Amino acid sequence: MSEQRKTLIGKRVPRLDAHAKVTGTARYTGDLSLPGMLYGVMVRSPVAHAHIKHIDVSKARAFPGVKCIITGNDVPAIRYGNWRLVPELQDETVLAHDCVRFIGDEVAAVAAIDEATARKAAELIDVEYEPLPAVFNVDDAMAEGAPTLHSHRENNLSLERKIDYGDLEKAFAEADYIREDTFTTHAVSHAYMEPCVALAQADADGRITLWTSTQTPYYVQCLLAQTMELRENDVRVIKPHVGGGFGGKMELRPWEFCAAWMARETGQPVKFTLTRAEEFASGRRRHPVKITSKIGFKKDGSITGKEVIAHLDGGAYNGMGPTATFLIGNFGAMLYRVPAYRYRGNYIYTNNPPAGAMRGFGAPQALFAGETQMNLAADALGIDPIELRLKNAMVEGDKIPGVATIGSCGFIECLEKVRELSNWDERQADARPGEGLGIACYSFISGGVFNWFNTQYTFSAAEVRVFDDGTAQLSTLAADIGQGSDLILVQILAEELGLEVSDIRLVTGDTATCPQSDLGTWGSRVTLMAGNAVRDAAHKVKEQLFDMVSLKLNLNVIHEIECGNGHIYPKSKPAHGLPFGDVVAMVQRSNRGKPLKATGYYTPRDCGLVSPAFSFGAQVADTSVDLETGMVQVNKMFTVHDCGTELNPMAVEGQLEGSIQMSLGYALSEELLMEEGKTLNTSFLDYKVPVAEDMPPSVSETIETYEETGPFGAKEAGEGLACPTAPAIADAVRKATGLCCKDLPITSDKIRSYLSGD
């Protein structure tokens, strides 16, 4: 074995699930069926706020083919939520008990022999409501005398988050220029291709197996056990292929509980499949936020201080809102050195459908406000917007006091490179009416360190087992929801063990067979956190393998041995290596046949309140606006980002393209139209998602840094990229038309109204 060791890091390795998804053989929860399976349907409230006076299920129960009906009176009234360690923030029950708080609130569930029967029976359930006053925006919800949604929060303020450092009054007093702006961002749907599906089966002892489309198998296991009053290990959660999540599938959902409860009641499997209309009307959505930002500058462009006040419309329940409320404040202080900062974030209950986590999780809202304001300030100061950013850009070692410390940081390099790629200086000098080049930047976390769920477990775990045939098995609960993390974890393990990707069998998404300690997929955490757990397990396995090679080859220094090309060998004499499988066999023989495996763990330490690492990037949108119709055309996107070491450039490119597509919709077309709490556009015909032909050509480059906390120097490359597109387009539209749109989306109606002087 004399050839140079191959490496998988930085290689364009195809995704493991590509063939199955392209050929249609990938099995999603909706594809699963069990003998004797029943079909479930949720009964939802048609009113936004009311007491439930009475529920009559007699007609539905008598309908032929109906096997089970449950209401809030039939199940435990246990309040739950992802903030498991903070009971006062747990404000939901799986079915409404005494009150409904939004149109679509789950009131009852029906299970029948087929879906048509279940839907007919659901229509026969008679619910008597006593209407209550309702509020549909944060201003009305906070007004004196406003109706209260939850008795423990009389003013509809669920919580307030604060960040304070520096002397802000002094900072503003020393500023030569101060500007204050208010921005509003809107609710949008995750619009994942696969609607939510759950299938449950109970065994003879009442233990539950649940197959579900989820990002967080362990969360669902724990919360389902809690709400069903079971032991945690009495619930098994299996995650098949997931057709997108983007944050919308990371909580326990009522239909998961209902499937499990009704399966136990009937002794038959029960399956719930949401319709697209249900997803749009009742599903979690991105938080609408009203942000007021005040920022001060010196004449040379140096930031002196900043104040951000955010009001989040959380809808009827907390969901993931408490975390979003904090993160908006964190992202408001990111990217630039801000000597003094004050943040107040208020999470407000309204009678709208609940909001939740969505790609970027607070950053798209915060950065739309912050980056738009930076562009406005640059104009007012007479400074090029890229120069203004370079003047204030964060660098390695910078801190948000008490919150975060910046590790690797290629932000300045990103700015300089995107200026070159987009021909920024020449285009600014040759500006034409109806055309604009806009810029915006981003920073994002590489896995949140906030553990609101269960502190007795580590953040991530992985088990590695190796075999004497030269292969290995990786078991992990980290959830691939379409982003390709399964491949990245296998790639990391193959690199560590000196094997090929094809040598690794992956076992994932099953709480009964995978290490329990993994908090799921959110906050761009999988590559860094699960990746580090995989490396830890691999190192433990290699210790045993290297001990054996050292003994066999009579070597004294174990750290001079390495894995590569399917062999284990001395670094100085690679030709003297032993086949990987042979060494495994030797270790097993020496241990009387004991399997060779190890479990690795990772929990970040000493990295503040937010994240062990942060990505950075800059984006320029080349945009044209038809000055008669107001139609916006994004001609080209230029993106430069720092994601640490690119483990797989093909995967990074895929994340960039998906981010641009999602953010185009956020900026220009997607909007949930609401009327008194009712969602009016509940199909893809009326909810305008950009499709492939809407995608502009894009040019992207990576500024490669090395992140000490990340596996092989890597950090996030998926969510941060979803943040700069909207403010970059807004900046380009402003330069093309003069309109500074501070309220998303940027529609042709708004542009036409501005151009006509209305």
N, C-alpha and C positions, 0 to 999 in steps of 0.2 A: 504494500500500500504506500507507494512512493509519491503519488500525485498530490498536488496541493489541495488542502482541505477546501471543500465547497462550503459556501455560506448561503443561507436563505434570507438573511437580513438585507432589505433593500431590493429584493427580487419581485418581479411581477408574477406572483403565483395566483392562478385562477381559484375562484371560490369553490369550497367543497360541495355546496348545494346547487351549483350552477346547472349541472346536467338534469338533476331531478326537477328543478323549477322550470327549466326550458321545455322539458318533455312532458310536464304535467304529472309526473309520478310522485312529487313531493306531497305528503299527506298533512293537511291542516286539520284543526279540530273539526271543522265543518265536514270533512271527508269521512269522519269516523262514525261507525254505527255498531251497536251491540244488539244481540238478540233480545226481543221483548222491549225494545227501547220506546219510551214515551216522549212526547214532544211538549215543550213548555212555552207558555206565552205570559208576558208580564201585563198586568193591568195597571194603567197609569192615570194619574190625576189630570183631568181636563181644566182644572182651575189652578191659579197661581198661589193662593193662600186660603186655607180653610180648615176648620175643625172637621174631623170625621165623626159624624153623629151616629151613623149606622151603616153596616155592610150586610146586604142580603145576598147570600150565595146559593140559595135553595134552588132557583131555576137552573143555574149553571151546574150545580152538583147533580141534578136529575137528568141532565142532557146526556144522551147515549154516547158512550166512548170516553167520558170524563173519568179519570182515575183519582185525581187529587186536586184539592183547592186549598190554598193557605192565604191567610191575611195576617196583619200585624198582631192580631190577638192570638194566633196559633203558634207563634214562635217567640223565643226569648227577646225581650225589649232591651237588648244589650247595646249600648252605644260603643261605636268603634271608629277607628280612623288610623291613618298611617302614623300619626303622632302618638304611638302606643305608650310612650313613656311620659306623656303629658295628658292625663285623663281629662282635664278641662277643655282640651281641644278636640276630644272625640265627641262628635255631635250628630252622628248618623246612626240610624237603625236600619236593618236590612229591608224592612218593609215599614211604611209609615204607621205609626202607632195611634196617635191622637190628632195629628195635624199634618197637612201637606203644605209644602213650602215653595214648590215650583210646578209649572206645567210639565208633566212627565214624571213627577215623583211616584215611586213604585208603591202601590197600595195592596196588590194581591198578585197571586200567580196561579195559573191553571196548568195541569199536566193531563194530556189526553192521548188517545191512540194515534192521532196524526195531527199535523199542524192546523189544518182547516177546522177540525173539531175543537181544538184548543182555542182558536181565535173566535169561533162562534160562541163558545161557552163564556169566554172573557167578556163578550158584548152583553151577556145575560146577567152579569154581576151588577147589582144595583147598589151604588154608593150614595148615601145622603150626606151632602156637604153643607156646612154652615159657613158661608163666605166671610173672609176677613179682609181688612184693608191690606193693600200690597204696595211695595215700592220697587221700582225698576231701574234706579240709578243711584249712585253713591250720594249725590247731593240730597235727594229726597230721603234716602235711608238715614242720613245723619241729621236731618232737620229736627227741630224741636217738635215733640209730639208725634213723631213718625211711628207707624206700627212696628212692633217688635217681632222678629222672627224666632228668636230663641230667648227663653226667659232668663238664662244666665248671662245674657248680654243685652241689657236694657236699651242701650244706645246703638245697637247693631254693629258696634265695633268689636270684632272678634279678638283682635290683638293689635299691638303697636310694636314695631321694631325700630331700634335706634342705633345709630353709629355716630360717635362724636370724637373728634380729635382736633387739636390746634385751637388757636384763638380766632374764631371766625369774624367777630366784630372788628378786630384789628386788621384782619386780612382784607375785609371790604373797605375799611377806612384808608388803607394804603393803596388800594387799586386806583388806576387811572381810568379804567373803563369797566363798567358793570352792566351786565344785561340780565334780564329775567324773562323767561318764556314759559308758556304752558303748552304741553303736548298731550294729545289723547291717542291712545292705541285701542284697537277694537278686538272683539272676540272673533276667533277663527276656529274652524274645525280641523282636527288632525287629518281627516279625509284619508285614512288608511284604506287600502284596497280590501282587506279582509275585515268584515264586521266582527264584533265580539261574539264568541261562541263558547259554550261550556257544556260538558257532558260529564255526568256523575254516576257512579255506581257504588252501592253499599254492599258489604259482605254480611254474612250471617250474624256477625258480632257487632254490626253497626259501624264498622270502620269504613271510611270514605276514600274512594279514589276519584280524583277530579282531573279530567283533561280540559285544558282551557287555554285560550289565546291570551297570554300574559307576558309581561316583561319581568315579573318578580315572583317566581314560583314560591320562594320561601315566605314572602309577605302573605301571599294568599293562603298558604298552609297555616300560618300562625293565626291570621285573622278569621279564617273559616273555623278553626278549632275554637277560638274565643267565642264567636257568635253562636256556634252550635253546642257550646259547653262540653267540648271534647278535649282529650289530651292531644297535645301537638302531634305526637306520633300516630294518633288514630286517623290522621288525615294525610293522604298521599296526593301530591299535585304533580301532574305531568304536563310539560309544555311541548306540544308538537311544533311543527313549523308555524311561524307567525308571519302573517302578511302585513307587517308594518305596525308600529305602535306609537313612536314619537312622543312618549310620555302619557298617552291616553289609556294605556293598559297596565298601569302599575299600582292599582289599588284593588281591594276586594270589591267586586261589583255584586249587586243584589241577585242577579240571575245565577251567579256561581253558588251563592248560598242556597237559593231556591232549588236549583238542580240537586244539590247534595241532600238537602232536607227532604225533598219529595222522593228521591231515590230510596232513602232510608224508610220513609213512610210507606211506600208502595212495594218495596222489594224489587223494583224494576229500574233499569237505567233511565235517566231523564236528561234530555238535551234541550238547551235553549239557544236559539240563533236570532240575534237582533236583525231587524230590517235596516236598510240604509236610512229610512226616514227616522227611525228611533235613534240611530247614531247622531244624525244632525240635530234632532230636536232635543234629545235628552242626554247625549254623551258629554263627557268632559270637553272643555274648550280652553283656548288660551285666555288668560285673564285680560279683560279690558282694564286699562290703567290710565289715570289722569296724573301727569307728572308736571310739577312746577320746579324749574331749575333756575337757580341764580348763581352767576359765576363772575368772578372779578379777575382782571388782567392788569399788568403793568403795560406801559407803552410798547415795550419790546416784545410783548406777547407772553410773558411769564404769568402763569396762573397764580393768583394769590389765595383764593379760597373758593369754596363751592357749597351750596346748600341745595338739597333735593328733598322735595315733599311728594310722596306718592300715595294715591288712593286707589286701591285695587277693588274692583267689583268681583267679589268671590262667589256670587250667587248664593244659593240656599245653605251650603255647607262648607266646612273648611277644606276638605280634601287635602291637596298638597299646598294650599295657599300660604300657610305660615312660612314655609321655606321660600316660596317665590317672593314673599314680602321682604325677607331679609336679603335675598340675592339681588333684588333690584337696587338696594342700597349699596351692596358690595360692588356691583358692576358700575354704579354711578361714580365710584371712586377709582375705577381701574383705568388703564391705558396711560394716564398722565399723572405727573407728580403734582399732587394737590396738598399744599402745606396745611390747610385747615379745611375741615369738612364736617358738615352736619347733615344727617339723614333722619327723616321721620317717615316711616311706612305704615299705613293704616289699612287693615284688611276689613272690608265692610261686607256685611250680609245684605243681600237683596233677594227678591223673589224671581230672579233669573235662574236658569239651569246652572248647576255648580261648575265652576272652572277648575282646572287642574294643571298638572305639569304638561308642558309642550316644548318641543325642541328649542333649546336655548334657555328655557326655564327662568324667565325674568330678564335675561340679557337682551332679547330683541326689543323689549319695551324701553329698558334703560338706555340702550345704545342708540335707538332711534332718537330719543330726546337729546342725549349727550352729544352725539356726533352731528346732528343737525345744528345744535347750538354752537358747536365748535366752528362749523362752516359759516354761520352768521357772524360770529365774533371775528373770524379771519377777515371777512369783508369790511366790517366796521373798523378794524384796526389797520386795514390796508396791508395785510400780510398774506402771502400765499398760504392756502389751507394746509398744504403739506409742510411748509416751513413752520407754521404754527404748531403742528403736531410734533415735528422734530425738536422744536424748542422745549417741549414739555414731556417728551416721551419717557415712559418708564424704562428702566434698565435693570439688569440683574442686581439683586440686593435691595431694591426699593421695597418699602413696606406701606401697607395700610395699617396704621398702629392698632394693635389688639385684634386684627382681623386676618391679615394675610401677609406673607413675605414672598417676593418674586424670586423664583429660581432662574432657570435658563430663560433668556429673553432676546429674541431677534427682531423686536418691533422696529427699531430704527432701520435695520437692513430691509425689512418688508416695505417700509415707506419709500426708501430710496429706489428699490427695485421696481415697485409698481409705477413710480414716476417715469422710469426708463421704459418699461413695457408699453405703457399707454401713450407715450409721446406727450406727456402732460404739459411741459413748458411750451412747446410749439402750439399745441391745441389751445391752450389758454390765450396765447397771443393772437390766435386766428379765430376767435369765437364768432359764431354766426347766429342770427335769430333762428329760433326753433331747434337749435342744437346745444347740447350741454355735456360736459364731462364732470361727473360728480364723484366725490371720494367719501369713504367712510372706513372706519377701522373697527377692530374687535379684540377682545381678550376673553378667554373662557377657561373654566375649571377643567381639571383632569380627574374628576371624581370628587364629589363632595365628602367632607369628613364629618358632616353632621350625621350622627347615628341617633335618629329619633325613635328607633324601633326596638332593638334588643342589644344591650351592651354586654351580654354574657358571651357573645360570639364575635369572632374577628370579622373584618369587612369582606374578606374574600378567602376562599379555600379551594384547593385543587388536589386531586389524588392522581398519582402517576404509578402505573404498574408496568414492569418490563418483562419480556418473555424470552425464552431461549431460542426462539426462531428469528430473533432480531427485530421484533416489533415492540410496540408500547401501546398502552391504553391511557387516555386522559379522561378523567371524570370531573365535571364541574357543573355547578348550578348557574353559572353566568349565562345569560339568555341572549342568544342571537335572534333578533327580531327583524332581520333583513339587512342589518348594517355590516354583516360579514365577520363578526367577532369570533365565530367558531374557527374560521381559517386562521386568524391572527394568533389565537391561543395554540393551535396545532403547530403553526409555523414557529412560534417561540419554543415549544417543546422539542420539535425536530431539530432546531438549531442547537439547543442545549445538549441534546443527546447525540448529535452528529448523525441523525437519521434523515430520511426523506419524509415529506408530508404523507406520502402513500403508506409509510410504515406505521402511522399512528391511527389507532381507532379512537373515536371520540364518543363518549357517553355523556349526555347532557340533558338538563331539563327535567329531572325526576328527583323529587325530594327523598324518595326511598332508596335510591341507589347512588346519589352523588353527595359529596360532603355538604353538610347543611349550611355551613358558614359562607353564604354569599348573599348579598343584599340585592342582587338583580342588576338590571340594566337601566341606568338613569345617570344624568350628570356626567356623561362621557367617562365612565369609571372603568369599563371592562378592560381595555388594553393595559392601563397602568396598574390597576389593583388586581384583577384576576391574572394578568400577565405576570406580575410579581409573585403571586401565589404559585403559578405554574413553575416559575424559575426556582422557587424555594423547594418545591417537591422534587424537581429534577436534580438540584444540587444534593439533596439527601440521598437520592438513588445513586448518583455518581460517586458519592463518598464510598459506598459499599463496592461499586464496580472498580474504582481506582485502587482501593485497598487490595482487591484480589489481583489486579494487574501488577501492582507493586510487588506483591509477594511472588507472583508467577515469574516475573522478569527480574527479580532480585534488585529492585530499585529502592532507593532510600527516601526520595523526595516525592511525595504523592502529588504535590501541586505542579509537577513537571509532566503530568499526564493529561491528555485531553481526548475528547471524542471527535470523530470526523469520518465521513464517508463510510459509515456503517462499521467502523472499527474503533478500538481504544488502543492508544499507543503513546510511547514516550515522545515528547515534543522534539527531542533532539534526534530521534531515530524512528520516524514515521513508518519506515518499511518493516519495523519489527512489531507492528500492531497485531492485535488479536481481534477476530470478528466479535461484534457487539453481542450477538446471541450466545457465542461460546463463553464469554465472560459471565453473562447472566447465569448460564448453566452451572458454571463453577461455583458462583456465590450460592446458588440454591442447593447444590450438593453439600457445600460446607455447612449449610443451615438445615440439613436433614429435610430438604424439599420445601422449606418455608417460602411462600411467594415473595418476590422482591418488589416491594412497593413502598411508597411514602406519601404522606399528606403535607402539602405546603400551605402556608398561611401568609396573609398580608393585612396589616392595619397600619395606616400612616401615623407617624409620630412627629410631634413638634413642628407642625406646619400651620399653626393658626386655626381659625374657625372655619376655613373654607375649603382649601384644596392643597394637596402636596405640590401641584405644578399648575402652570397656566400657559395656554397657547396664545399666540398673537397673530395678527394679520392685517392686511390693508387691501381694499378693493376699490376699483374705479369702474363706473358705469358710463359707457358711451351711449348717449340717449338722444332721440329725436322726438319732437312733439309737433303734431299737425296743428298749426295755429288757428285753423278754422274749426276742426272737430274736437280738439283737445285730446286726441288719441296719442298715447305714449308708446313709442317703439324703442325697446332696448336693443341697440345694434351689436354691442359687444361688451363682454365683462372681462376685466383684468383682475386677477387675484394673486396675491403673494402671501403665503402663510408660513408660520413657524410652528410646526408640530413636533419639534424635536427630531429624532431619527425617523425617517420614513421606513417603517417595517415592510410595507408593501405599497409601492406607488400606485398600483392599479386600484387598490382599495381606497386610498386617499383621493384619487381622482373621482371615484364613484361617490364619495361623500360630498365632494365639492359640487358635483353636478346636481345631486339631490338637494343640496342646500340652496343652490341658486333657484331651482324650480320651485321649491316650497316658499322661498322668500319673494319671488316674483309675484306669487299669488297674494302673499301678505301685503306687499307694497301696492299692488295695482287693482286686483280684481276680487279677491276672496273677502266675503263679508256675510256674517250671519244676520239676516234681516229680522228684527224683533218688533213685535207689537204687543204691548202689555204682557211681556213675559213669554209670548208665543213665538216660536221660530217659524218664519214664513217660507223660507227656501230650504226644503228638506230632500233635495235630490241633486245629483250632479248636473242635471239639466239647468237648474236655477242657481247652483252654487258653482261659481266659475273658477275651476282649478286649471292652471296652465298645463298644457299637454306638450308632447315632444316637439311638435312643430312651432310652439311658442318659445322654445328655448333659444336664446341668442348664442352665437359662437362665443367661446371663452378661451382665454389664454391664462394659464396658471403656472406658477413656479413655487418651489418650496425653498425657504431659507432654513438650512439644516443646522440646528443647534443640538447640544447633547444635554438631555435632562437627567440629572443624577438620580432622581427618585424613580425614573421610569425604566421599564425593561428595555435594555439595549439603548437607552437614551430617548425613548419615545414618550410622547404625550398626546393629548386629544387632537382629533382632526375631523370631527363630525358635526358638533353643535355650534361651536363658535362661528363657523362659516355661514350659519343661518342668520347671523346678526347684521352684517354690514350692508347687505343688498338694499334693504328698504331705505336707510338714510342716504346711501350713495345715489339711488335713483331720485330721491327727493331733492338732493343737491343739484343733480343734473337737470331736473325739471325746473328748478328755480333759475338756473342759469339760462335755460332755453326760453322761459316765459316770464320770469320775474315773480312767479307765485312761489312763496314758501309755504308749503302744505305742512302744517303742524298736527294735522289729524288724519290718521290713516283710515282707509286706503286713499291713494292719490287717484281720483277718478277723472274721467273726461268731463263730467258735469262740473266738478269743482274748477277745473282749468278753464272751461268755457265761460263759466260765471265770472271768474277773475278777469279774463281777457275782455269780456264785454262790459266790465265795470259794475256788474250787479252786486 
